[in-house]
Amino acid sequence: MTDNINKIELDEALRMLAELDVSVETEVLPLFQAQGRVLARDMAAVTDVPPFDRSPYDGYAFRGEDTVRASRQAPAVLRIVEELPAGTAPTVKITAGAAAKILTGAPVPEGANAIIKYELTEFDDSFVKIFEPVKPDTDIARAGEDVRRGRGLASRGDTVSPALAGTLAGQGIAEVEVFRRPRIAVMSTGSELLEPGQPPQPAKIYNSNVYTIGAYLQSMGAQCVPFGSVPDEPELISRRIDEALDGCDMVITTGGASVGDYDFAVRSAQLVGARVLFWKVAIKPGGSMVASTRDGKLIVGLSGSPGAAAVALLRVVSPYIKRLCGRSDAEPESMCLALGEDFPKESPQRRIVRGRLEVRDGAALFLPMDGQGNGITSSLIGCDLLGEIPAGSPPLRAGEKITAYRV
C-alpha cells in the first residue's frame, strides 16, 4: 500500500505543501472586530493626520515676530482676540500684536506661527505677556506629521494589530476587508483517550492534542473546529474525516497508529479517497506524519505523541496554514544563534529542538527547553524558537551555531 511513498526530507515536504493551491474568501468587518485578522487588500492614508496644524498643549498662539525684543523687564504684551478649545475652528486671523488662547489639539489660527505654554506667560482675560523671544514655527504640530495622505499603511496579508487599528481609525475608516478565517478540523484518534473533565480511568490518558494543536491554529489566525477523539477504527475515522471535510477547509488528525505502524494513517487517508503526498519526514521528533489531499483540501495526520505532533505542526505544516489564512508572513523567520549550553545528544537525522531566545551580555543565544521527548508537552511552555541540528551531527558544545526558527 505504501511501497511507492518514501520518507522524504524536510525541505521536500515544505516544497510540496508550498505548491498546493489555496483559495481564501474575504469578508468585511467593523474595524473594532478586526483585531488579529488578515487584511485582504492594501491600505493607504486618505487624509493627513493631523488634518490641520494644531497646538500640542494649552497656551497661546501668536506671531513669533512680535516677541523679538521680549524680556523679563520688557515683555511682549499681546491682545487676546479669541479662545480656541479643541474641536473649535478659528474665526479670527492673528495679526501684529494679537494672540489666541488655544487648548491642546485645537487648530492653529491663520497668521499665527508660534505657540507658547501658558505657564511661561502671565495673562488676564484681555492680554498675555511673553517674557522671551519665541522663534516662528515653534511648538506647532504640523498637519501630516503623523501620517501623510497617500502613505501606505498596510499591505494585503498583514495582520491587524492594535497600532494599525488605531491608525486606520485615525483615517476615519470604520470597516476593513479581511480574509475569512479558515476552518480547520482537529481530531485525535485512539481508544485510550479521555476528554478533559471526565474522571480518570485505568490505562486511559487525557486528550491534550486537540487543545494544543487547536490553540496553535488559533494563534496563526485559523478557526479550530474540535472533533474530540475517535476510537482506533479505520472506518469510523474515515467517516469522521468525511464529515470534517464537508464543513472545513482542512483536517488535522493525531495518532491512529494502533498496530504500531503508521501505515494505519495512510490507510485512513486512502479510505476517504485522498491522494497521499508524503508519508514520514526525516526529522526527529515529529517525522511520523502523513499529508494527503482530497478535492483541494489538505488532510494531515500527525503523531499521537503531543510533543512530536506540535513540532511537526509548527515546523512543517504552519507555513501552509498561514497561507490558508492569507498571511504574507507564512515563512518562519530564521536566525543563526549560538547554543547557550551543551546539547549532549547525537543527531543521526535532522533534529528539531524546542528552545527559547535569551540575551546574555548583549549576545542572543538559543537555550534548549528541558524535556525534548516525543510525548512531552510542558517543554512547549515558553518555547519561542525551534532549533535545527543537521543530520549526522555529534553532541554540540555551548557556543556552536545552529539555525533557529521563530514559533
Steps between C-alpha positions, in 0.01 A plus 500: 500500500787740578789354302507801268480756783842554653627697795591844367726780614357801680576738212310276259198480732498879534526538121209265435276685745608837360392393151143424609246756385307690765174682440412754766168683513463849645251681718449855623514559875453802726843626593441428867455129418801475270776466763725207403337452162689503170446786254374405156619817328760775529409798717620856434439826684214704358567808713780670690521427873464739663289659225600854601775681690413474868620585848687230696396652834302773673645844434488794261539524123659813357756636250856425607608831347309684773733364771840585349580753773315332785676475837414469868534876536314584178259217410307485177138581583249346259127552483292179531254500209354148521486187710536165320401181681569169324244443225442871439596655165672840518301801378754780553827548311798569725663830408777709655452540874228234526487152654245221539455293813530143372447160662664168421393367159334818378578629148765770473329819376602665175788742546642332812836327462598423859350363821613540859389307809273704723721436806781698334281807476297737710147574386158632586176494303624754247879483470788254516860588586791308345842545662743361241533489122318211333611404150243442225406130452543427870286227657247449222388145421491516122235342282612155387781468753357160602372374162511664157217448255589225252747326730471122505378383839473124455518236230279213400594210728591717801335425831292773661684603817380744767729767354372444147138503621563836664671637191212390275249650742696826476424490128128478568492138378221307671517168310777288350503212256671197651554137405250256642655289771543147368315230693738220594364182656716336766443151633705254703481128429552243770286273714704597806386864500281682751367851456599760761235514769439127500609306809832311474483135392759221508729493192340816361660840428348839436469630146737798505582506129176662386557780751868555419456483124178703514661779699794520259257517208315790658828682563575470128164655410295188424178384660532165674203266472555237772381147417622351828630144497413202279565133588755301301258380234598587140144511369384726785800728455436525125136592563606774743752635249224502237280702735783741572582553133139593427508804727870584536788616285757259644515202735769413754504165680739376763581141589334198344805270504322233703693209345835672542535585132418842355365327189174526699491877440571452131212253484269752666587755232442250222166387646365853448632510142791735569822513299800448727774760450757361741532257786763568765743790504867465591487703821498413870262544670185529288612302197210254525247698300288463189384772260227437244245699300142452393305750292769761556490465879800391703478215751793469740554208735738582783657283765291414802787608725421859604851644477567340162162610362558862603852507352377362167215749492727797572794405280333324207134596473479856635613676177212338311251593774619862501459514121150360547438792736619744233806606697798648317741381772438130443868407498654492849767750597836326524817600680843362577553473876765364730399227743480634853585158646623159388266276302624153597316280248615379162267577209499213247218680314398862491395593853247769592567641848251696704666808644482863595689816420712645778732801494815486714750783504353633177523167316189315376507131596290189438409324826354147460192435711505224759330189362534434128321164491219416257237486772602811692270801474631714786814596306275695263423743784722802440635351178536777241758337272554171324868424453617277216801270532621344171489124452821326598596757763688388813417645843535879484682728739382834632595775256453292185261654248167355386212626290188587697148591392245722671197316633 
